[in-house]
Amino acid sequence: MPKQKDISQLIKDYLETFNTDAGKRVLEDLSTLCYENRSSFISENPYHTVHNEGLRQVILHIRRQLAKNPFEKRQLEAKE
């Protein structure tokens, strides 16, 4: 398991990356690409749905990381 210092730095890296104008544009693009706010279900092909849900997990992970406070120990220890 990564050390708290390493996790804290990683959260800071996420914030530094995605809180810039360019980072916000990339995050918006990922949101669309990764089905953040729309259904990922494909009725004709369950494997495609599973693939889409994998994509969705990426943007959800990024959003969870951005919601954390790098200085709050309890947040850093929280399981996803």
C-alpha positions, 0 to 999 in steps of 0.5 A: 500500500502506498505511503500517505505522503505518496498518496497526498502527492498523487492527489496534488498531482491530480489537482494540478493537472486538472485544475488548469484551463487545459486540464478542465478541457481534457476532463470535459472531453474524458467525461463525454468519452467515458460515459460519465453522464449518460448510459453506457448500456448497449442492449445488443452487445453486453460485452460492449456495455462492459467495455463502456463501464470500464471507460466510465470507471476511469472518469469516476476515479478521476472525479473521486481523486479531485474531490479529495483533500491532499491534507486530510488523512481520513480522505486519503485512507478512504477506500474507493 
